[in-house]
Amino acid sequence: MLPLHIQEIQLLLYLRALRFGTIERLAVQDGLPLVAVRVEERIDFSKGEGLQKTLAHGAQEDEARDSGGRRQRNAGVAGRR
């Protein structure tokens, strides 16, 4: 039996803590896990979940993020602040 590398142990502990969900991508280098990308939210439009999410977000202030991840407010109408 091979001993586990610390990165392999971290992945296993993460999976146990996650309990359920979906890992979209798992980056591996030299046989060791590097990065896992977990799916945060899934919207099933066939069940009307998209409309529910849109209505819920409509009550909140419109926000967008630029390429650096910083928040940008959507003025909506040109020149309006």
OpenMM code with the backbone's topology and positions (N, CA, C; nanometers):
from openmm import Vec3, app, unit

residues = "MET LEU PRO LEU HIS ILE GLN GLU ILE GLN LEU LEU LEU TYR LEU ARG ALA LEU ARG PHE GLY THR ILE GLU ARG LEU ALA VAL GLN ASP GLY LEU PRO LEU VAL ALA VAL ARG VAL GLU GLU ARG ILE ASP PHE SER LYS GLY GLU GLY LEU GLN LYS THR LEU ALA HIS GLY ALA GLN GLU ASP GLU ALA ARG ASP SER GLY GLY ARG ARG GLN ARG ASN ALA GLY VAL ALA GLY ARG ARG".split()
positions = [
    Vec3(0.0830, -0.1162, 0.0000),
    Vec3(0.0000, 0.0000, 0.0000),
    Vec3(0.0892, 0.1249, 0.0000),
    Vec3(0.0522, 0.2226, -0.0843),
    Vec3(0.1305, 0.3450, -0.0951),
    Vec3(0.0864, 0.4472, 0.0088),
    Vec3(0.1815, 0.5195, 0.0683),
    Vec3(0.1416, 0.6264, 0.1608),
    Vec3(0.0815, 0.7426, 0.0815),
    Vec3(-0.0125, 0.8144, 0.1436),
    Vec3(-0.0773, 0.9271, 0.0772),
    Vec3(0.0047, 1.0545, 0.0930),
    Vec3(0.0063, 1.1334, -0.0127),
    Vec3(0.0699, 1.2645, -0.0096),
    Vec3(-0.0235, 1.3611, 0.0629),
    Vec3(0.0305, 1.4686, 0.1204),
    Vec3(-0.0513, 1.5637, 0.1955),
    Vec3(-0.1631, 1.6240, 0.1089),
    Vec3(-0.1361, 1.6459, -0.0199),
    Vec3(-0.2388, 1.7002, -0.1095),
    Vec3(-0.3525, 1.6000, -0.1313),
    Vec3(-0.3199, 1.4724, -0.1357),
    Vec3(-0.4226, 1.3694, -0.1486),
    Vec3(-0.5076, 1.3621, -0.0225),
    Vec3(-0.4438, 1.3756, 0.0926),
    Vec3(-0.5167, 1.3753, 0.2198),
    Vec3(-0.6104, 1.4950, 0.2270),
    Vec3(-0.5614, 1.6126, 0.1836),
    Vec3(-0.6447, 1.7332, 0.1839),
    Vec3(-0.7666, 1.7166, 0.0939),
    Vec3(-0.7478, 1.6549, -0.0235),
    Vec3(-0.8603, 1.6312, -0.1148),
    Vec3(-0.9624, 1.5383, -0.0496),
    Vec3(-0.9171, 1.4312, 0.0107),
    Vec3(-1.0091, 1.3374, 0.0758),
    Vec3(-1.0844, 1.4031, 0.1910),
    Vec3(-1.0160, 1.4839, 0.2705),
    Vec3(-1.0819, 1.5545, 0.3800),
    Vec3(-1.1838, 1.6552, 0.3270),
    Vec3(-1.1489, 1.7227, 0.2172),
    Vec3(-1.2419, 1.8171, 0.1552),
    Vec3(-1.3675, 1.7455, 0.1070),
    Vec3(-1.3497, 1.6308, 0.0425),
    Vec3(-1.4645, 1.5544, -0.0078),
    Vec3(-1.5535, 1.5075, 0.1063),
    Vec3(-1.4951, 1.4654, 0.2149),
    Vec3(-1.5748, 1.4219, 0.3305),
    Vec3(-1.6496, 1.5392, 0.3922),
    Vec3(-1.5869, 1.6571, 0.3974),
    Vec3(-1.6527, 1.7760, 0.4523),
    Vec3(-1.7631, 1.8260, 0.3581),
    Vec3(-1.7435, 1.8086, 0.2284),
    Vec3(-1.8416, 1.8522, 0.1288),
    Vec3(-1.9707, 1.7715, 0.1415),
    Vec3(-1.9595, 1.6449, 0.1664),
    Vec3(-2.0700, 1.5504, 0.1841),
    Vec3(-2.1492, 1.5264, 0.0567),
    Vec3(-2.1938, 1.6315, -0.0129),
    Vec3(-2.2600, 1.6144, -0.1416),
    Vec3(-2.2368, 1.7396, -0.2231),
    Vec3(-2.2501, 1.7274, -0.3532),
    Vec3(-2.2273, 1.8405, -0.4426),
    Vec3(-2.1613, 1.7914, -0.5697),
    Vec3(-2.1154, 1.8863, -0.6486),
    Vec3(-2.0528, 1.8528, -0.7750),
    Vec3(-1.9215, 1.9273, -0.7881),
    Vec3(-1.8162, 1.8544, -0.8156),
    Vec3(-1.6886, 1.9165, -0.8488),
    Vec3(-1.6827, 1.9222, -1.0004),
    Vec3(-1.6798, 2.0445, -1.0515),
    Vec3(-1.6835, 2.0657, -1.1960),
    Vec3(-1.5512, 2.0269, -1.2611),
    Vec3(-1.4406, 2.0671, -1.1975),
    Vec3(-1.3086, 2.0383, -1.2511),
    Vec3(-1.2142, 2.0029, -1.1379),
    Vec3(-1.1213, 1.9171, -1.1690),
    Vec3(-1.0163, 1.8831, -1.0742),
    Vec3(-0.8846, 1.8882, -1.1500),
    Vec3(-0.7987, 1.9825, -1.1126),
    Vec3(-0.6687, 1.9952, -1.1779),
    Vec3(-0.5695, 1.9028, -1.1074),
    Vec3(-0.4972, 1.8250, -1.1871),
    Vec3(-0.4006, 1.7292, -1.1340),
    Vec3(-0.2673, 1.7510, -1.2045),
    Vec3(-0.1597, 1.7515, -1.1269),
    Vec3(-0.0262, 1.7631, -1.1847),
    Vec3(0.0648, 1.6616, -1.1180),
    Vec3(0.1368, 1.5876, -1.1963),
    Vec3(0.2257, 1.4824, -1.1458),
    Vec3(0.1514, 1.3834, -1.0564),
    Vec3(0.0250, 1.3576, -1.0875),
    Vec3(-0.0541, 1.2608, -1.0134),
    Vec3(-0.1105, 1.3119, -0.8821),
    Vec3(-0.0929, 1.4421, -0.8538),
    Vec3(-0.1429, 1.4999, -0.7290),
    Vec3(-0.2489, 1.6054, -0.7573),
    Vec3(-0.3531, 1.6115, -0.6758),
    Vec3(-0.4570, 1.7137, -0.6964),
    Vec3(-0.4016, 1.8526, -0.6647),
    Vec3(-0.4344, 1.9502, -0.7526),
    Vec3(-0.3898, 2.0875, -0.7313),
    Vec3(-0.5055, 2.1782, -0.6929),
    Vec3(-0.6099, 2.1796, -0.7768),
    Vec3(-0.7219, 2.2716, -0.7577),
    Vec3(-0.8509, 2.1990, -0.7913),
    Vec3(-0.9540, 2.2186, -0.7085),
    Vec3(-1.0874, 2.1666, -0.7366),
    Vec3(-1.1814, 2.2848, -0.7525),
    Vec3(-1.2657, 2.2807, -0.8565),
    Vec3(-1.3660, 2.3842, -0.8791),
    Vec3(-1.5011, 2.3226, -0.8506),
    Vec3(-1.5678, 2.3769, -0.7487),
    Vec3(-1.6969, 2.3233, -0.7072),
    Vec3(-1.8079, 2.4061, -0.7689),
    Vec3(-1.9146, 2.3405, -0.8110),
    Vec3(-2.0312, 2.4091, -0.8649),
    Vec3(-2.1052, 2.4736, -0.7484),
    Vec3(-2.1227, 2.6051, -0.7541),
    Vec3(-2.1896, 2.6779, -0.6467),
    Vec3(-2.3416, 2.6698, -0.6576),
    Vec3(-2.3930, 2.6805, -0.7791),
    Vec3(-2.5368, 2.6876, -0.7956),
    Vec3(-2.5766, 2.6286, -0.9302),
    Vec3(-2.6853, 2.5596, -0.9300),
    Vec3(-2.7390, 2.5031, -1.0535),
    Vec3(-2.8842, 2.5473, -1.0643),
    Vec3(-2.9201, 2.5976, -1.1797),
    Vec3(-3.0563, 2.6442, -1.2019),
    Vec3(-3.1176, 2.5590, -1.3119),
    Vec3(-3.2292, 2.4919, -1.2810),
    Vec3(-3.2998, 2.4082, -1.3771),
    Vec3(-3.4142, 2.4901, -1.4356),
    Vec3(-3.3929, 2.5422, -1.5559),
    Vec3(-3.4925, 2.6284, -1.6192),
    Vec3(-3.6196, 2.5526, -1.6565),
    Vec3(-3.6079, 2.4212, -1.6762),
    Vec3(-3.7260, 2.3429, -1.7127),
    Vec3(-3.8254, 2.3330, -1.5971),
    Vec3(-3.7796, 2.3607, -1.4749),
    Vec3(-3.8677, 2.3552, -1.3578),
    Vec3(-3.9077, 2.4934, -1.3093),
    Vec3(-3.8741, 2.5974, -1.3869),
    Vec3(-3.9119, 2.7332, -1.3501),
    Vec3(-3.8210, 2.7967, -1.2466),
    Vec3(-3.7079, 2.7343, -1.2164),
    Vec3(-3.6180, 2.7888, -1.1156),
    Vec3(-3.5530, 2.9187, -1.1625),
    Vec3(-3.5352, 2.9339, -1.2924),
    Vec3(-3.4735, 3.0551, -1.3460),
    Vec3(-3.5578, 3.1777, -1.3167),
    Vec3(-3.6885, 3.1664, -1.3291),
    Vec3(-3.7783, 3.2777, -1.3014),
    Vec3(-3.7752, 3.3127, -1.1533),
    Vec3(-3.7719, 3.2122, -1.0684),
    Vec3(-3.7652, 3.2363, -0.9241),
    Vec3(-3.6369, 3.3098, -0.8876),
    Vec3(-3.5248, 3.2696, -0.9455),
    Vec3(-3.3965, 3.3338, -0.9182),
    Vec3(-3.3960, 3.4773, -0.9710),
    Vec3(-3.4538, 3.4983, -1.0906),
    Vec3(-3.4588, 3.6321, -1.1492),
    Vec3(-3.5411, 3.7253, -1.0626),
    Vec3(-3.6551, 3.6791, -1.0144),
    Vec3(-3.7398, 3.7625, -0.9286),
    Vec3(-3.6702, 3.7926, -0.7966),
    Vec3(-3.5991, 3.6955, -0.7432),
    Vec3(-3.5284, 3.7158, -0.6171),
    Vec3(-3.4155, 3.8165, -0.6337),
    Vec3(-3.3450, 3.8101, -0.7474),
    Vec3(-3.2354, 3.9035, -0.7720),
    Vec3(-3.2865, 4.0410, -0.8106),
    Vec3(-3.4070, 4.0502, -0.8630),
    Vec3(-3.4636, 4.1787, -0.9018),
    Vec3(-3.4863, 4.2701, -0.7831),
    Vec3(-3.5061, 4.2127, -0.6668),
    Vec3(-3.5278, 4.2919, -0.5464),
    Vec3(-3.3970, 4.3491, -0.4939),
    Vec3(-3.2846, 4.2914, -0.5361),
    Vec3(-3.1542, 4.3387, -0.4920),
    Vec3(-3.1020, 4.4422, -0.5908),
    Vec3(-3.0013, 4.5186, -0.5490),
    Vec3(-2.9401, 4.6180, -0.6366),
    Vec3(-2.8614, 4.5475, -0.7459),
    Vec3(-2.8714, 4.6001, -0.8685),
    Vec3(-2.7977, 4.5425, -0.9803),
    Vec3(-2.6496, 4.5655, -0.9610),
    Vec3(-2.5712, 4.4593, -0.9760),
    Vec3(-2.4272, 4.4679, -0.9646),
    Vec3(-2.3639, 4.3855, -1.0743),
    Vec3(-2.2479, 4.4308, -1.1164),
    Vec3(-2.1675, 4.3558, -1.2122),
    Vec3(-2.0247, 4.3571, -1.1598),
    Vec3(-1.9443, 4.2684, -1.2088),
    Vec3(-1.8047, 4.2637, -1.1671),
    Vec3(-1.7167, 4.2824, -1.2892),
    Vec3(-1.6088, 4.3585, -1.2722),
    Vec3(-1.5153, 4.3762, -1.3815),
    Vec3(-1.4185, 4.2590, -1.3848),
    Vec3(-1.3220, 4.2637, -1.4763),
    Vec3(-1.2306, 4.1506, -1.4936),
    Vec3(-1.1446, 4.1263, -1.3706),
    Vec3(-1.1282, 4.2279, -1.2835),
    Vec3(-1.0506, 4.2098, -1.1620),
    Vec3(-1.1335, 4.1627, -1.0449),
    Vec3(-1.2642, 4.1405, -1.0660),
    Vec3(-1.3514, 4.0928, -0.9603),
    Vec3(-1.4091, 4.2038, -0.8739),
    Vec3(-1.3796, 4.3300, -0.9089),
    Vec3(-1.4325, 4.4422, -0.8318),
    Vec3(-1.5762, 4.4709, -0.8722),
    Vec3(-1.6586, 4.5126, -0.7746),
    Vec3(-1.7988, 4.5411, -0.8011),
    Vec3(-1.8130, 4.6698, -0.8806),
    Vec3(-1.9053, 4.6675, -0.9773),
    Vec3(-1.9418, 4.7862, -1.0521),
    Vec3(-2.0932, 4.7973, -1.0474),
    Vec3(-2.1422, 4.9150, -1.0148),
    Vec3(-2.2867, 4.9330, -1.0114),
    Vec3(-2.3390, 4.9605, -1.1503),
    Vec3(-2.4555, 4.9068, -1.1781),
    Vec3(-2.5214, 4.9287, -1.3055),
    Vec3(-2.6149, 5.0478, -1.2875),
    Vec3(-2.5827, 5.1594, -1.3558),
    Vec3(-2.6626, 5.2813, -1.3413),
    Vec3(-2.7997, 5.2658, -1.4042),
    Vec3(-2.8146, 5.1754, -1.4970),
    Vec3(-2.9441, 5.1523, -1.5614),
    Vec3(-2.9724, 5.2539, -1.6693),
    Vec3(-2.9874, 5.3790, -1.6346),
    Vec3(-3.0117, 5.4856, -1.7301),
    Vec3(-2.8847, 5.5671, -1.7404),
    Vec3(-2.8452, 5.5995, -1.8646),
    Vec3(-2.7205, 5.6731, -1.8850),
    Vec3(-2.7217, 5.8037, -1.8078),
    Vec3(-2.6163, 5.8284, -1.7333),
    Vec3(-2.6037, 5.9537, -1.6591),
    Vec3(-2.6670, 5.9513, -1.5224),
    Vec3(-2.7443, 5.8522, -1.4911),
    Vec3(-2.8093, 5.8440, -1.3604),
    Vec3(-2.7153, 5.7783, -1.2598),
    Vec3(-2.7081, 5.8304, -1.1408),
    Vec3(-2.6210, 5.7718, -1.0391),
    Vec3(-2.6993, 5.7272, -0.9205),
] * unit.nanometer
topology = app.Topology()
chain = topology.addChain("A")
for resn in residues:
    res = topology.addResidue(resn, chain)
    for name in ("N", "CA", "C"):
        topology.addAtom(name, app.Element.getBySymbol(name[0]), res)
